[in-house]
Amino acid sequence: MTTEAAGAGALLTILRDGRARTRAELMQLTGLARSTVSQRLDALSDQRWIIPSNDAISSGGRPAVAFAFNAGARIVLAADLGATHARLAVTDLATQVLAEHSADVPITDGPEKVLGWLVDAFHRLLDESGHTLDQVCGAGIGLPGPVEHQTGLPVNPPIMPGWDGFDVPGWLGRRLGVPILVDNDVNIMALGEHWAASPEIEHLLFVKVATGIGSGIITEHRLHRGAQGAAGDIGHIRVTTSDIVCRCGNTGCLEAVASGAALAALLRAAGEDAANSRDVVALVRAGNARAVQLVRQAGRDIGEVLAALVNFFNPGGIIIGGDMADAGEYLLAGVREVVYSRSLPLATQHLSIRVRQLDDRAGVIGASVLVIEHILSPGVIDEAVAAHA
Ligand SMILES: [Zn+2]
């Protein structure tokens, strides 16, 4: 690490990672002079980013003071806005949930009504957790549609009338007075699962199978969003020569044959009572043979796309999330069957394929991670330190 690179923000990253805990260890790791390290530690302490930790380290002589990242230094607001349901939380800087709330809020109510509700709900949650807005370092918002990464604007979201191009970061930023980070729901779920359940997996593919199908791509522990933020939209990859028309206008899309909505439609055509993906899962759990067969085949269709993606991307893990993940082994069996037989042996040698671990909390945790990774990035910490110097 060069001297210029090791600003206060870089030292904070090292303390968070646990690569160093004391002044001496930081000097050794960064090559910085004692006075420089001390100055940066003082600046970080002044803003409460770090606190002395209890475990003083003794190496024979006088015990050295150890420092630890202070996860309570700031508060994060997080929201996972789905098609019909919203889940919110107030968390610390380690994604520990301090207060949470969920409610039925149709996204079709439009941006001003939904976001107005969100601002009020955030204020209520802050009260409940005993915090105030001036302790908040940012708000992370997940939306159920495509979001342009550079601007945080929804772009042609199919199920969100009135939201196309709406300035979500600007609108919320004016009312909350904190940085606003916006991403699509699948990306925040991928972040949440990676952070909380599989932090050791460097390259991860998260696949949401619910009403639609999409994926979030983690590479080198970070989200890969692509040039515009559209990476991972695997629901519209063609899997079959069938003529089933997809909502995108093409035929044979993965989503048109294997999503919860597609399976519910097939079950209804067969005389079953299935309005949505939850109902499909309920039928599977009740042992309905047709539902089991359809879910297994959906797993194979999803597996067909994933087999190609595994060869292309070589992930260390695949996580299946979304409502349909609750169909568990039946869905996984189909996915595994095709991926392990069709992908290259070197790519599948250590590949784990599992269902989500966080249930429907993954999105709100991921929305918090979105803020934490931004706020604690070395450049942003350096700016915060400089602003208060
Ligand atoms: Zn399509």
Residues whose N, C-alpha, C, O or C-beta is under 5 A from the ligand:
A	BS01	ZN	G235 H236 C246 R247 C248 N250 C253
